[in-house]
């Protein structure tokens, strides 16, 4: 059997981590670009090959119709759920999709789990290349507030990627685990996790016992559609409006223009976490340049509403844990979006204490997943995670009402048994509708599954069937039935309302192997060569520009040396060396890029690479 | 840490599915069944109200769907007044009149019933302790029967008042929209 890794399958970035056998500490694995972050972007080339991560992210601008990002937003959801997403995201959804969404990439269609599987496979490749061992099992993290369908979709993605998913762990719980190992904390801990697309708050109790440490989740709450993406959307809408005051432009999300602007806005947003103000310069097709000065206060006023929206779940989670804010001894911030100063301030003020930010908020979830993977790999451990189900489980009763059978924040695994009988003679089936949510009416809750319980013909009221509903340690529903008179067990085929069935998953697994057959190293080499071509041609063009006369001769010869070194590496087959030479050339041309940018029309964000100018 | 919690955590160490990932399917299934039963049991036992409900069910005092919803006699007058105010609120709202005075009155009533809820909870706690003591002291069946009756009454009273409070909350919320 191969290694187990921990994977953070994120909206914006995904990471893979493992526990180092020597130090016993979890560690994130870097990819071919040297970064541990793998952008959660997938692109399908015209030749049918799949590109994932940084290389795919670059294709968002050049081949938006073949590239998809933020697919996590679509996991476990039906076409009707995502209509509002489509206004701002360039998802191209097959109009024929029924329960399961199908997304078009070029001329091919994929379900969200299949696209996520491409990301998982990429991370698996990173891990195998780094560890030099086969990786066939994983712990994957999910937002704590994910419902059954979203969890099931994540597990399906693992299967399609050829990974046995040993456990789905809630992201804030994983973060607490990583921090616990790091800080040896005790007592009540709040984990505030604002990522690219999801928000979670979890309240945990860390207990030391004779056997070891227990991480007991007391309550969790959140919003699976609230995150950094929403801040980007606000910025985008704001700037679109400003630009449209003078120019008549099409900012449809599929267009290159909108994607390009979004990229500049995200860079500006990141800078505003460090600086008090930032100037955005954006070249418009008309040849004019849009210039806007964002002040930190102006930015904060714009995003105040997003920050406020996180506080309702925070208060609810505390109420459910029967704790006041002052009873929380430690606050942990997770997710890239928590770098925003307004968020740090708001959280600090609410809890009356300074939150922990020592661990990299992008990496902490993956580190926790690796720690949990390590626990499962060894079988016995001095650490135990007790997590909860975020949403109440119910069944539809007469008149469309919901009878709650497992309340939210129940420790999982959790179960409930319901007894059923027939209402008329020789009735052969009883319809059961399982739901998740806090509302009183079935139509306001999330439908998980509908099924018909088969009953042997008998006089009304005579059959006694007990149905056991069980939420497993992954937060996924299982259903079993037992005939109370005969003791006979019925197997129940539960067709999930928004899921894919087993046969389809098998087919997808087979198909995905075809995609995977391309050798990873070979693919990396092609990528690196393509990229070096782009940067070499950009550099040659830049050096031919009259403006470049301003750079000192020593710098010019540095650049020429870097060009020669890169050309030499491209002749070889070592993709890592090519990457290194690309970085060196990028570094050598930083000043040149800045020079050309100031004189030309592009955005004026420093640190840009020449190929992006 | 109380005894119940300690017991729960200790059993969790033994039964949790994390400990059985590398075992065969049969053992994994048993671990899943047992740890879910453990969690179900703890969920009921740590909640004083759910615990009393469960006790009464065990003792055959309470069957599912058989919850009494009559007003406890000593509350009749206050409940009558409350319902009147709620009617007034609804009328005033549909007439578009000013709701401030009625809202204040209802908030006060809500607070009043909230306090009663706390009283019932305290009484229930005492009665539950009496039950535990009666079991330990092996008292007569009639005595125990009386405690169970008392618990049953308190539970009905509690669910009645709780519905009342929830109802007022809902109306106040609707009025403020």
Interface residues (C-beta under 8 A of the other chain):
Chain A: X166 X167 X207 X209 X211 X212 X214 X216 X375 X376 X379 X380 X381 X384 X385 X386 X407 X410 X411 X412 X413 X414 X415 X416 X470 X471 X472 X473
Chain B: X1 X9 X10 X12 X13 X16 X17 X18 X19 X20 X21 X22 X23 X32 X33 X35 X36 X37 X39 X40 X42 X43
